[in-house]
Amino acid sequence: MRDDFSIEFPESFLWGCATSSHQVEGENTNNNWWEWEHMPGKIWHSDKSGHACGWWKSMEDDISFMKKMNNNTHRLSIEWSRIEPEEGRFNEDAINRYKDMIHSLKSNGIEPMVTLHHFTNPLWLETKGAWINKESISYFKRYVSFVIERLGEDVHLWCTINEPAVYAVETYIMCNFPPGRLNLVSYFRSLFNLLDAHEVAYEIIKGNNPASQVGIVKNYQLFDPWDDGSLWDKLLCAGLDKYFNSIVLEPFRSGSLLFFLPWRSQKIKRLKESTDFLGLNYYTRWKVRFKIGSPKVMFDNIFNCTPGAQVSDFIRDGHPYGEIYPEGLYRVLKMVSTLGKPIYITENGLPDADDSRRPEFILTHLKQIHRALKEGIDVRGYYHWSLMDNFEWAEGWALRFGLVAFDHKTGERQLRASGKLYGDIAGRSSITKGMVEQYAPELLPGYFD
């Protein structure tokens, strides 16, 4: 091994972090999550988003951390309930605040990537059934039209819908998102309405500025059989992959979805031409074991981590958030590359309160991206989740994903060692032996092999 060994990324590669409006802004009182947080038992430790990270008033202060980490891009989202707090009434002050945020990023050399829907709904939309109501598509069209009219010339990278399958699963199967009603039909209905909303938003954005790049964001959950010799485990993996991953991605790949709802073929066909890139979120994989029993017994036993694997911090049900499996990112990149579209890693990270595993996590996952790049896969950027610790939905403030440590009680911020590492990598667009030796020496020897 020579001292000058390094892993080089393209000069044009985008390096950034990701956030979402409700998780960092604070005081989003007009959306369904604010109401959900105030219901007993919905959030771990009865946490509330409250002032969150204070971004609605002082987002600009945290641009300093982006600059310390040499970020040239940042992914943020717009809160629909701020823009349209009441049905048909738009808030000019709110859209101007987002315009200021975007200008602040750009004036600091940071390219904004803007997401239009990141899980939260206005309360008035929720009372109408939210995404199980087909009219939600026309409501979303009205909202997107307003946003693009005001911001379309300021933003080049747009994400329409964040993780539509996650929204549908967590709302209508796992019941961790509001309104938390178990209903398999509602899962499919909300998912397909979200995909239709993406297509509508794509047409609006491209019609306003054809040079804009527009994509959907998909969390690809990797499912592997617990027992490679078990036919039942393999069949369960195949079913989970079909109805969580393929059901979203196949329309963009082939323009068809032959295994389900053939009467939707025309709408599905339109999706093939309605994305310029794929936003890929990857966190972990699950080892899947077929188990018969009550729903609780099934869900306690179906999804597992590999025995002995390194895992992230634990969630409220006593299980790890997930195992740390860097090769999964490479595997997923290989699979989604068949769409023939550029790929941005729009989220990748882990909850790690003491920052003991995050430096190694960053180094090993970036190595897998580099592996994909060497094979010709068109990966154009990486957004770490997250810039700073924030309100993590049903897990409240307990999970710490940030490169910046944030105390939600005092507002104190501090750049973690992993943030310094990420800044070193982004500043050089490469990973050097010295970085590995300083931040994760356990990876040597062998990292540059």
C-alpha positions as CSV (number, residue, x, y, z in Angstrom):
1,M,0.0,0.0,0.0
2,R,1.4,3.4,-1.0
3,D,0.8,6.6,0.9
4,D,-0.8,8.2,-2.1
5,F,-3.6,5.7,-2.5
6,S,-6.9,7.4,-2.8
7,I,-10.4,7.0,-4.1
8,E,-11.3,9.8,-6.5
9,F,-14.8,11.0,-7.4
10,P,-15.7,13.1,-10.5
11,E,-15.0,16.8,-10.3
12,S,-18.7,17.5,-11.0
13,F,-19.9,15.3,-8.1
14,L,-22.4,16.9,-5.7
15,W,-21.7,16.7,-2.0
16,G,-24.4,17.7,0.4
17,C,-26.8,16.8,3.2
18,A,-30.5,16.4,3.4
19,T,-33.2,17.8,5.6
20,S,-37.0,18.0,5.6
21,S,-39.2,20.9,6.5
22,H,-41.1,19.5,9.5
23,Q,-38.1,18.0,11.0
24,V,-36.0,21.2,11.1
25,E,-38.3,24.2,10.7
26,G,-40.4,24.2,13.9
27,E,-43.9,25.4,14.7
28,N,-45.5,23.7,11.7
29,T,-48.9,23.9,13.4
30,N,-51.1,23.5,10.3
31,N,-50.1,20.0,9.3
32,N,-51.2,16.5,10.2
33,W,-47.9,15.7,12.1
34,W,-48.3,18.6,14.5
35,E,-51.7,17.2,15.5
36,W,-50.4,13.6,15.6
37,E,-47.6,14.6,18.0
38,H,-50.1,15.9,20.5
39,M,-52.0,12.6,20.7
40,P,-50.9,10.4,23.6
41,G,-48.6,7.5,22.7
42,K,-47.9,8.4,19.1
43,I,-44.3,9.6,19.6
44,W,-41.5,8.0,21.6
45,H,-41.0,9.6,25.0
46,S,-44.0,11.9,24.1
47,D,-41.6,14.1,22.2
48,K,-42.9,17.0,20.0
49,S,-41.2,18.8,17.2
50,G,-41.8,22.2,18.8
51,H,-39.3,24.7,17.6
52,A,-37.4,21.8,16.0
53,C,-34.0,23.2,14.8
54,G,-35.4,26.7,14.3
55,W,-34.9,26.8,10.6
56,W,-38.0,28.9,9.9
57,K,-36.5,31.8,11.6
58,S,-32.7,31.2,11.3
59,M,-31.9,28.6,8.7
60,E,-29.1,30.8,7.4
61,D,-27.1,30.3,10.6
62,D,-26.6,26.6,9.8
63,I,-25.3,27.3,6.3
64,S,-22.0,27.9,8.1
65,F,-21.9,24.1,8.9
66,M,-22.6,23.3,5.2
67,K,-19.6,25.5,4.3
68,K,-17.4,23.9,7.0
69,M,-18.2,20.6,5.3
70,N,-17.4,22.0,1.8
71,N,-21.0,21.1,0.7
72,N,-21.8,22.3,-2.8
73,T,-25.5,21.3,-2.6
74,H,-28.2,20.9,0.0
75,R,-31.6,19.0,-0.2
76,L,-34.5,20.7,1.6
77,S,-38.2,20.5,1.4
78,I,-41.1,22.9,1.2
79,E,-44.0,22.6,3.8
80,W,-47.3,22.5,1.9
81,S,-49.2,23.5,5.0
82,R,-47.2,26.8,5.2
83,I,-47.8,27.6,1.6
84,E,-51.5,26.7,1.6
85,P,-52.6,26.8,5.3
86,E,-56.2,26.9,4.3
87,E,-57.7,25.3,1.2
88,G,-57.2,27.6,-1.8
89,R,-55.5,30.4,0.3
90,F,-51.8,30.9,-0.4
91,N,-49.4,32.5,2.0
92,E,-47.1,35.0,0.2
93,D,-44.9,35.5,3.3
94,A,-44.2,31.7,3.4
95,I,-43.2,31.4,-0.2
96,N,-41.0,34.5,0.1
97,R,-39.3,32.9,3.2
98,Y,-38.5,29.8,1.1
99,K,-37.2,32.1,-1.7
100,D,-34.9,33.7,0.9
101,M,-33.7,30.3,2.0
102,I,-32.9,29.2,-1.5
103,H,-31.1,32.5,-2.3
104,S,-29.1,32.2,0.8
105,L,-27.9,28.7,-0.3
106,K,-27.1,29.9,-3.8
107,S,-25.2,33.0,-2.6
108,N,-23.0,30.6,-0.6
109,G,-22.3,28.4,-3.6
110,I,-24.7,25.7,-2.5
111,E,-27.0,24.3,-5.1
112,P,-30.5,23.6,-3.7
113,M,-32.4,20.4,-4.4
114,V,-36.0,21.0,-3.4
115,T,-38.6,18.4,-2.4
116,L,-42.2,19.3,-2.8
117,H,-43.8,16.6,-0.5
118,H,-41.9,15.0,2.4
119,F,-44.5,13.1,4.3
120,T,-46.6,15.9,5.8
121,N,-50.0,17.1,4.7
122,P,-52.0,20.3,5.5
123,L,-54.7,19.6,8.0
124,W,-57.4,20.6,5.6
125,L,-56.1,17.9,3.2
126,E,-56.1,15.3,5.9
127,T,-59.7,16.0,6.7
128,K,-60.5,15.1,3.1
129,G,-58.8,11.7,3.3
130,A,-55.4,12.9,2.2
131,W,-53.8,10.6,-0.4
132,I,-56.6,8.0,-0.4
133,N,-58.8,10.7,-1.9
134,K,-58.3,10.9,-5.7
135,E,-58.9,14.7,-5.5
136,S,-55.6,15.0,-3.7
137,I,-53.9,15.0,-7.1
138,S,-55.7,18.1,-8.2
139,Y,-55.0,19.8,-4.8
140,F,-51.3,18.9,-5.2
141,K,-51.4,20.3,-8.8
142,R,-52.7,23.6,-7.5
143,Y,-50.0,23.8,-4.8
144,V,-47.2,22.8,-7.1
145,S,-48.3,25.4,-9.7
146,F,-48.1,28.1,-7.1
147,V,-44.7,27.1,-5.9
148,I,-43.2,26.7,-9.4
149,E,-44.6,30.1,-10.5
150,R,-42.6,31.7,-7.6
151,L,-39.5,29.5,-7.4
152,G,-39.2,27.8,-10.8
153,E,-36.4,30.0,-12.0
154,D,-34.5,29.7,-8.8
155,V,-34.2,25.9,-8.5
156,H,-32.6,23.5,-11.0
157,L,-33.1,20.2,-9.1
158,W,-36.6,19.2,-8.0
159,C,-37.8,16.1,-6.1
160,T,-41.6,15.7,-6.3
161,I,-42.6,13.0,-3.8
162,N,-40.3,11.7,-1.0
163,E,-40.6,7.9,-0.5
164,P,-44.2,7.2,-1.6
165,A,-44.1,3.6,-0.6
166,V,-42.8,4.5,2.9
167,Y,-45.6,7.0,3.3
168,A,-48.2,4.4,2.3
169,V,-46.7,1.6,4.5
170,E,-46.2,3.7,7.6
171,T,-49.7,5.2,7.3
172,Y,-51.8,2.2,6.3
173,I,-49.9,-0.9,7.3
174,M,-47.5,-0.1,10.2
175,C,-49.8,2.8,11.4
176,N,-46.8,4.9,12.6
177,F,-47.9,7.9,10.5
178,P,-51.2,9.8,10.8
179,P,-54.0,8.8,10.7
180,G,-52.6,5.4,11.3
181,R,-55.4,3.2,10.0
182,L,-54.6,-0.4,9.0
183,N,-56.1,-0.8,5.5
184,L,-54.4,-2.7,2.7
185,V,-56.6,-1.1,0.0
186,S,-55.7,2.4,1.3
187,Y,-52.0,1.4,1.0
188,F,-52.4,0.8,-2.8
189,R,-54.8,3.7,-3.3
190,S,-52.5,6.3,-1.6
191,L,-49.4,4.9,-3.3
192,F,-50.9,5.2,-6.8
193,N,-52.3,8.6,-6.1
194,L,-48.8,9.8,-5.1
195,L,-47.3,8.4,-8.3
196,D,-50.0,10.2,-10.3
197,A,-49.2,13.4,-8.3
198,H,-45.5,13.0,-9.3
199,E,-46.4,12.8,-13.0
200,V,-48.6,16.0,-12.7
201,A,-45.8,17.8,-10.9
202,Y,-43.3,16.8,-13.5
203,E,-45.4,18.3,-16.3
204,I,-45.8,21.6,-14.4
205,I,-42.1,21.9,-13.5
206,K,-40.9,21.1,-17.0
207,G,-43.5,23.3,-18.6
208,N,-42.2,26.3,-16.5
209,N,-38.5,25.6,-17.1
210,P,-37.6,22.7,-19.4
211,A,-34.0,22.9,-18.2
212,S,-35.1,21.9,-14.7
213,Q,-34.2,18.3,-13.6
214,V,-37.1,16.5,-11.9
215,G,-37.1,13.2,-10.1
216,I,-39.0,11.1,-7.6
217,V,-37.3,9.8,-4.4
218,K,-37.4,6.1,-3.6
219,N,-36.2,4.4,-0.5
220,Y,-35.0,1.1,-1.7
221,Q,-35.4,-1.4,1.1
222,L,-33.2,-4.5,0.5
223,F,-34.8,-7.8,1.5
224,D,-32.6,-10.9,1.7
225,P,-33.8,-14.4,2.9
226,W,-32.9,-15.4,6.4
227,D,-32.3,-18.9,5.2
228,D,-31.0,-19.1,1.6
229,G,-32.3,-22.7,1.5
230,S,-35.8,-21.8,2.5
231,L,-38.3,-21.5,-0.3
232,W,-40.8,-19.7,2.0
233,D,-38.2,-17.1,3.0
234,K,-37.3,-16.5,-0.7
235,L,-41.0,-16.2,-1.7
236,L,-41.6,-13.7,1.1
237,C,-38.6,-11.6,0.0
238,A,-39.9,-11.6,-3.6
239,G,-43.3,-10.5,-2.5
240,L,-42.0,-7.7,-0.3
241,D,-39.7,-6.5,-3.0
242,K,-42.5,-6.5,-5.6
243,Y,-45.0,-4.6,-3.5
244,F,-42.6,-2.1,-1.9
245,N,-39.8,-1.6,-4.5
246,S,-40.9,-2.7,-7.9
247,I,-44.4,-1.3,-7.6
248,V,-42.8,2.2,-7.6
249,L,-39.9,1.6,-9.9
250,E,-41.2,-0.7,-12.6
251,P,-43.5,2.0,-14.2
252,F,-40.4,4.3,-14.6
253,R,-38.4,1.4,-16.1
254,S,-40.9,-0.2,-18.5
255,G,-44.0,1.9,-18.5
256,S,-46.0,-1.1,-17.3
257,L,-47.0,-2.9,-14.2
258,L,-48.4,-6.1,-15.6
259,F,-48.6,-7.9,-12.3
260,F,-51.1,-5.5,-10.8
261,L,-54.1,-3.3,-11.8
262,P,-53.9,-3.6,-15.6
263,W,-56.8,-1.1,-15.9
264,R,-54.3,1.6,-14.8
265,S,-52.0,0.9,-17.8
266,Q,-52.3,4.3,-19.5
267,K,-51.5,6.3,-16.3
268,I,-48.6,3.9,-15.5
269,K,-47.3,4.2,-19.1
270,R,-47.0,8.0,-18.7
271,L,-44.7,7.6,-15.7
272,K,-42.0,6.1,-17.9
273,E,-41.3,9.6,-19.4
274,S,-41.9,11.6,-16.2
275,T,-38.5,11.5,-14.5
276,D,-35.1,13.0,-15.3
277,F,-33.3,11.3,-12.5
278,L,-33.9,8.9,-9.6
279,G,-33.4,10.1,-6.0
280,L,-32.3,7.0,-4.2
281,N,-32.5,6.6,-0.4
282,Y,-30.6,3.7,1.1
283,Y,-30.2,2.9,4.8
284,T,-30.1,-0.8,5.5
285,R,-31.3,-4.3,4.6
286,W,-33.5,-6.8,6.3
287,K,-33.0,-10.5,6.6
288,V,-36.5,-11.9,6.1
289,R,-37.9,-15.0,7.8
290,F,-41.2,-16.5,7.0
291,K,-43.2,-16.9,10.2
292,I,-46.8,-17.9,10.9
293,G,-48.7,-16.5,13.8
294,S,-50.4,-13.4,15.1
295,P,-49.5,-10.0,13.5
296,K,-47.3,-9.1,16.5
297,V,-45.4,-12.4,16.3
298,M,-45.0,-12.1,12.6
299,F,-43.6,-8.6,12.6
300,D,-41.3,-9.4,15.6
301,N,-39.8,-12.2,13.6
302,I,-40.0,-11.4,9.9
303,F,-37.5,-8.6,9.8
304,N,-34.1,-9.4,11.3
305,C,-30.5,-8.3,11.2
306,T,-27.7,-10.7,10.3
307,P,-26.5,-12.4,13.5
308,G,-23.3,-10.7,14.7
309,A,-23.6,-7.8,12.2
310,Q,-22.8,-4.2,13.3
311,V,-26.0,-2.4,13.9
312,S,-27.1,1.2,14.4
313,D,-28.8,2.6,17.5
314,F,-32.0,1.1,18.8
315,I,-35.6,2.3,18.1
316,R,-38.5,2.3,20.6
317,D,-39.6,-1.3,20.0
318,G,-36.2,-2.6,21.2
319,H,-34.9,-3.5,17.8
320,P,-31.9,-1.9,16.0
321,Y,-32.8,0.7,13.4
322,G,-30.9,-1.7,11.1
323,E,-27.7,-3.5,10.3
324,I,-24.9,-1.6,8.7
325,Y,-24.5,-3.2,5.3
326,P,-22.5,-1.0,2.8
327,E,-22.5,-3.5,0.0
328,G,-26.3,-3.2,-0.1
329,L,-25.9,0.3,-1.6
330,Y,-23.8,-1.1,-4.5
331,R,-26.4,-3.8,-5.0
332,V,-29.2,-1.3,-5.1
333,L,-27.4,1.0,-7.4
334,K,-26.9,-1.9,-9.8
335,M,-30.6,-2.7,-9.7
336,V,-31.9,0.9,-10.2
337,S,-29.4,1.6,-12.9
338,T,-31.6,-0.4,-15.2
339,L,-33.9,2.6,-15.3
340,G,-31.3,4.3,-17.5
341,K,-31.6,7.5,-15.5
342,P,-28.9,9.5,-13.6
343,I,-29.0,8.7,-9.8
344,Y,-28.6,11.0,-6.8
345,I,-28.1,9.4,-3.4
346,T,-30.7,11.6,-1.8
347,E,-30.4,10.1,1.7
348,N,-27.9,7.7,3.4
349,G,-27.0,7.7,7.1
350,L,-27.6,6.0,10.4
351,P,-28.7,6.9,14.0
352,D,-25.4,6.9,16.0
353,A,-25.6,9.2,19.1
354,D,-22.0,8.8,20.1
355,D,-20.7,9.1,16.5
356,S,-18.7,5.9,17.0
357,R,-19.8,4.1,13.8
358,R,-20.7,7.0,11.5
359,P,-17.1,7.7,10.2
360,E,-16.7,4.1,9.1
361,F,-20.3,4.1,7.7
362,I,-19.5,7.1,5.5
363,L,-16.2,5.7,4.3
364,T,-17.6,2.2,3.5
365,H,-20.7,3.4,1.8
366,L,-18.8,6.0,-0.3
367,K,-16.5,3.2,-1.4
368,Q,-19.5,1.3,-2.7
369,I,-20.6,4.3,-4.7
370,H,-17.1,4.6,-6.2
371,R,-17.3,0.9,-7.1
372,A,-20.5,1.6,-9.0
373,L,-19.0,4.7,-10.7
374,K,-16.1,2.6,-11.9
375,E,-18.6,0.2,-13.6
376,G,-20.2,3.1,-15.4
377,I,-23.3,3.7,-13.2
378,D,-24.3,7.3,-13.5
379,V,-24.3,8.5,-9.9
380,R,-24.1,12.3,-9.7
381,G,-24.3,13.2,-6.1
382,Y,-24.5,12.2,-2.4
383,Y,-26.7,13.7,0.3
384,H,-26.0,12.5,3.8
385,W,-28.9,12.1,6.1
386,S,-28.8,14.4,7.9
387,L,-27.1,17.7,8.3
388,M,-28.0,17.8,12.0
389,D,-30.0,15.9,14.6
390,N,-33.7,16.5,14.0
391,F,-37.2,15.4,14.9
392,E,-37.3,11.8,13.6
393,W,-41.0,11.3,13.2
394,A,-42.4,8.6,15.5
395,E,-39.0,8.2,17.1
396,G,-39.0,11.8,18.2
397,W,-35.7,13.2,19.3
398,A,-34.2,9.8,20.3
399,L,-32.5,9.0,17.0
400,R,-29.4,11.0,16.2
401,F,-28.6,11.1,12.5
402,G,-26.7,14.4,12.3
403,L,-23.2,15.2,11.2
404,V,-23.9,18.2,13.5
405,A,-25.0,17.3,17.0
406,F,-28.0,19.3,18.0
407,D,-29.5,19.7,21.5
408,H,-33.2,20.5,20.9
409,K,-33.6,21.8,24.5
410,T,-30.8,24.3,24.4
411,G,-30.3,24.8,20.7
412,E,-26.5,24.1,21.0
413,R,-24.8,22.8,17.9
414,Q,-21.5,21.1,17.4
415,L,-19.8,19.6,14.4
416,R,-19.2,15.9,15.0
417,A,-16.0,14.1,14.0
418,S,-18.0,12.4,11.2
419,G,-18.9,15.9,9.9
420,K,-15.2,16.9,9.8
421,L,-14.5,13.7,7.9
422,Y,-17.3,14.4,5.4
423,G,-16.0,17.9,5.0
424,D,-12.5,16.6,4.2
425,I,-13.9,14.2,1.6
426,A,-16.2,16.8,0.0
427,G,-13.4,19.4,-0.1
428,R,-11.2,17.1,-2.1
429,S,-13.8,15.0,-3.8
430,S,-11.7,12.1,-2.8
431,I,-10.9,9.7,0.1
432,T,-7.2,9.5,1.1
433,K,-5.3,7.1,3.2
434,G,-4.7,9.8,5.7
435,M,-8.5,10.3,6.2
436,V,-9.0,6.6,6.8
437,E,-6.1,6.5,9.2
438,Q,-7.4,9.5,11.2
439,Y,-11.1,8.7,11.3
440,A,-11.5,4.9,10.9
441,P,-8.1,3.2,11.2
442,E,-9.8,-0.2,11.7
443,L,-10.5,-0.2,8.0
444,L,-6.8,-0.4,7.2
445,P,-5.4,-2.5,5.7
446,G,-7.6,-3.4,2.8
447,Y,-9.7,-0.3,2.3
448,F,-7.9,0.7,-1.0
449,D,-7.7,-2.9,-2.3
